Amino acid sequence: MLHIGSADVTVAVPDAKRFYIGSNFIGLAKPDKKEEPTLQLYDRVDNKATVAGFFTDGNGQKYAVCVVDAQYRSDNAMQWSSEEIDTPLTNYTTSEEVINATESATWNMEQIMNNYTLSNYPAFNFCHNLNLTYNGTTYYGVLPNAPELLMIYNDRVNLDTYDPTLTTYSDKSLSNWNFGNNASSRCFTSNECDSSKIWYLNSSARWFDRGRTLRWGVCPIFEIPVND
């Protein structure tokens, strides 16, 4: 009930969009709008990772690509897989194709988790054992796809400046690209070439497709969905 002078006037909001006094339409109601926080480049997330850039998959979903601090990277080379199986992942046969991969790292992880025993995929398993919390939601680590890993490599020196753990874990800096005891200086992607080979990026920015049971470095990321 709205009081105008000594008169009582009925106020009604028949739906969420229209505002009436009596039967007279006055205007549109304005509901409270809550703005969700938006991640920006180089934002720190849960004091574990830094936003290295953004990736939009083939379905139009945009992700903030958050690279973990040195403290959480592998310091030993590990296998992509302990078994020679052609997974449901898309086969990219050339480096030109794989750097334009359209599947998210999250989708790649789900194919492995849903179809195989994760412990038989050490690089994926290592990533999945990490988690962080953003805006009340827990996210688990994933193995980056080729576009994301290249994004991190290209900005590795600058990204290191945001990492508070480098004082203690300087041997696992992105600038080194060998992450401690990983003498190979090669880092896995979550992308597949064929039934026996997967893609990795070396410290000279060269792409190679090699056997999935070989042991190379792992740089976990978190993919956090964002809206434009």
Secondary structure, 3 states (H helix, E strand, C coil): CEEECCEEECEECCCCCEEEECCEEEEECCCCCCCCCCCCCCCEECCCEEEEEEEECCCCCEEEEEEECHHHCCCCCEECCCCCCCCCCCECCCHHHHCCCCCCHHHHHHHHHHHCCHHHCHHHHHHHCCEEEECCEEEECECCCHHHHHHHHHCHHHHHCCCCCCCCCHHHCCCCCCCCCCCCCEEEEEEECCCCEEEEEECCCCEEEEECCCEEECCCEEEEEECC
